[in-house]
Every structure is written in C-alpha cells, then in structure tokens.
Amino acid sequence: MAFQFTDSNFSETAMSGVSVVDFWAEWCGPCRLIGPIIDDLSVAYEGKATIGKVNVDENPEISMKYGIRSIPTVLILKDGEVVDKQVGVTTRASLEAKLAAHLS
C-alpha cells in the first residue's frame, strides 16, 4: 500500500531522497485509474523511493505549496525539489521510466 502523505508528515518524509507523490481525491474518476499504479510502484520500489498519495481535499497545504490545479497530478521529488511532473492519467511504464531516471 502506498504511503499516505499529509500536511503534517510531508516535510519529514518527502524532503530527502526520491519521492513520488500522487495528488488525488475520492471523487476523481481518473485518480482511481492511477491509484493502483501508485500502489504497485510503492511495493516494487520499497527501500529505493518513498511512493505515496496526498488526498487534496484533506491536505490543502501541500496542494497549494506545489500549485496543484488539476488532478491526478504526480510529482517526482528529489531531495525536496520537483524534478518531474505528470498531469492526468498515464501508464505504469511511463511513471516507472520517470522514476528510474531520478534513482541513479
């Protein structure tokens, strides 16, 4: 299961190493397509990257900080800096390629 990022734990969990952050909401249909991909990646990359989700309705501070205007949005952070971004539905292969590019 993917990590659950919140306004209160984000700064301590996503600011070092590589993190993949899926911004989503329960009411968002396309978000439900990305959710299982994020869950799968969190298992496949356990120990290599922090992979999780932010519910934008429950955690508005993080969403505002990163200017999230459309969901799903997936950010790839390296040491707290945004190094890649995907807005909208995508494939596992695409997200995995983006992630792999920043793990080396």
C-alpha positions in Angstrom: 0.0 0.0 0.0 1.3 3.5 -0.9 2.4 5.8 1.8 -0.2 8.4 2.9 1.4 11.9 2.8 -0.3 14.5 4.9 0.2 18.2 5.6 1.8 17.2 8.9 4.2 14.5 7.7 5.1 15.7 4.3 8.2 17.7 5.2 9.8 14.9 7.1 9.0 12.1 4.6 9.3 13.7 1.1 12.3 16.0 1.5 15.1 13.5 1.3 15.8 11.0 -1.4 13.4 10.4 -4.2 9.6 10.6 -3.6 6.7 10.0 -5.9 3.6 12.0 -4.8 0.2 11.3 -6.3 -2.3 14.2 -5.7 -5.8 12.8 -5.8 -9.3 12.9 -4.4 -12.0 10.3 -3.8 -14.5 12.0 -6.2 -11.9 12.0 -9.1 -12.6 9.2 -11.6 -9.2 9.5 -13.4 -7.5 9.4 -10.0 -8.9 5.9 -9.4 -7.0 4.7 -12.5 -3.7 6.0 -11.2 -4.2 4.7 -7.7 -3.4 1.0 -8.3 -0.3 2.0 -10.3 1.0 4.1 -7.4 0.3 1.2 -5.0 2.2 -1.3 -7.3 5.1 1.1 -7.6 5.3 1.5 -3.8 5.8 -2.2 -3.5 8.3 -2.5 -6.4 10.4 0.4 -5.2 10.2 -0.1 -1.4 13.5 1.0 0.1 14.5 2.9 -3.0 11.9 5.7 -3.1 9.0 6.9 -1.0 5.9 6.5 -3.1 2.6 7.7 -1.8 -0.6 9.7 -2.2 -1.9 13.1 -1.0 -5.7 13.5 -0.7 -6.1 17.1 -1.9 -9.4 17.6 0.0 -7.8 16.6 3.3 -4.4 18.2 2.8 -4.8 21.6 1.2 -1.4 23.0 2.4 0.7 20.6 0.3 -1.6 21.1 -2.7 -1.3 24.9 -2.5 2.5 24.7 -1.9 3.0 22.8 -5.2 0.3 24.7 -7.2 -1.8 21.6 -7.9 -4.7 22.8 -10.0 -5.7 19.6 -11.8 -5.8 16.0 -10.5 -4.4 13.5 -10.8 -1.0 15.1 -10.7 2.1 13.0 -9.9 5.2 14.9 -8.8 8.6 13.3 -8.6 10.7 15.0 -5.9 14.5 14.5 -5.4 15.7 15.9 -2.1 12.6 18.1 -1.9 12.8 19.6 -5.3 10.4 18.8 -8.1 12.3 17.0 -10.9 9.4 15.7 -12.9 5.6 16.0 -13.2 2.8 14.1 -14.8 -0.7 15.7 -15.0 -3.5 13.4 -15.9 -3.8 9.7 -16.5 -0.7 7.8 -17.6 0.7 4.3 -17.7 2.8 2.4 -15.2 5.6 2.2 -17.8 5.7 6.0 -18.2 5.8 6.6 -14.4 8.3 3.9 -13.9 10.6 5.4 -16.6 10.3 8.9 -15.0 11.1 7.4 -11.6 14.0 5.3 -12.8 15.6 8.4 -14.4 16.0 10.0 -11.0 17.1 7.0 -8.9 20.6 6.8 -10.2 
